[in-house]
Amino acid sequence: MSNNTGLDIWFAGAFAAFTVDLLVYPLDTLKTRLQSQHFETLYKDAAGKTKPSLFRGLYQGVGSIILITIPSSGAFFTTYEALKFSINEAIPPNSTIFLPQPAVHAVASGGAELVSCAVLTPAEVMKQNAQMLSSRGKRRSTSLEVFRHFQKHPSRLWRGYTALAARNLPFTGLQFPAFEYLKGYFLKRRMDRNGGKPIDGIGERAVITATSAAIAGSGAAWITTPIDVIKTRIMLAAGSGDDGLKSEPKPKSPSLLQAGIQGSRKSGLVVAREVLNVEGFRGLFRGALLRAGWTTIGSGLYLGCYESGRHYLEKNRREAREGDHLMQRDWSNVKVGIGGSRSHDVVKKSAWQDD
């Protein structure tokens, strides 16, 4: 494990999440709208052309997700690093038990994801419903409007936990082993070119980390797109009034808060079957290219910022220790309480000792 403290890791993860959310959030909004069951009716005209409304309000709901993603990401990386260290420590080097490092990374990332999803689910539900609200008219805050809608039934905010975990577990299980392998491979190649010297430059490590994360993340995102489509449908349905609960009056403009899948308590398998029946196999991969693209950018920035932030804090901590000259001083030649001191040569007897 590195010399980082748990607080270092938490701050690095939170900083990475904040940076990435601000930069790639519009692409996430487009992905949500593409995967929505109501994409054709809300964002296509009679001629089949895309309406301009698809590209309006791309930052709707960003407030709620940033507030929750910061502690969620901090919890993920703190748990991930702790589990990775604990598993490696539990298996001695000469033990007969052999656990490949990709398996260690998969288990550690899976456990961290379960913790993270518990924190993130309510914000994810609010975010995706806010992304689907019409941007027309005067709205002070789409996040606040969605929050007011869920005030009467707050339990709906956790309705997508299973779907979110079902998407994120295979995603992280695929991404992190590939990411750790690629990062180690690129770092080793770079060290070999430098004559075996370690890579201490923060910028250089960030580039290597970002490249590894982008490659690993894009592949994992493409493979797990069907689960992401199902997760999106379930979370959007959590904002509907079609589950037997009393719904709000329907506004003039279409809104996903009043238009979800019929029966928002349906399981993921039922939703998947309905998508296949209505839209075919291509429906499960709707938005796959966009998702892979923004995950390439997002994962690269996310893990690149996390790694550079973690090493920056670690480097500052190490330099602070090395700069403590008092602790670095060689005390081996200093004699304490042995032999005469200079004071013995210059101090004379007192008057009462002359007798």
Buried (B, 14 or more C-beta within 10 A) or exposed (E): EEEBEEEBBBBBBBBBBBBBBEBBBBBBBBBBBBBBBBBEEBBEEEEEEEEEBBBEBBEBBBBBBBEBBBBBBBBBBBBBBBBBBEBBEEEEEEEEEEEEBBEBBBBBBBBBBBBBBBBBBBBBBBBBBBBBBBBEEEBEBBBBBBBEBBEEBEEBBBBBBBBBBBBBBBBBBBBBBBBBBBBEEBBEEBEEEEEEEEBEBBEBBBBBBBBBBBBBBBBBBBBBBBBBBBBBBBBBBBBBBBBEEEBEEEEEEBBBBBBBBEBBBBEBEBBBEBBBEEBEEEBBBBBBBBBBBBBBBBBBBBBBBBBBBBBBBBBEBEEEEEEEEEEEEEEEEEEEEEEEEEEEEEEEEEEEEEE
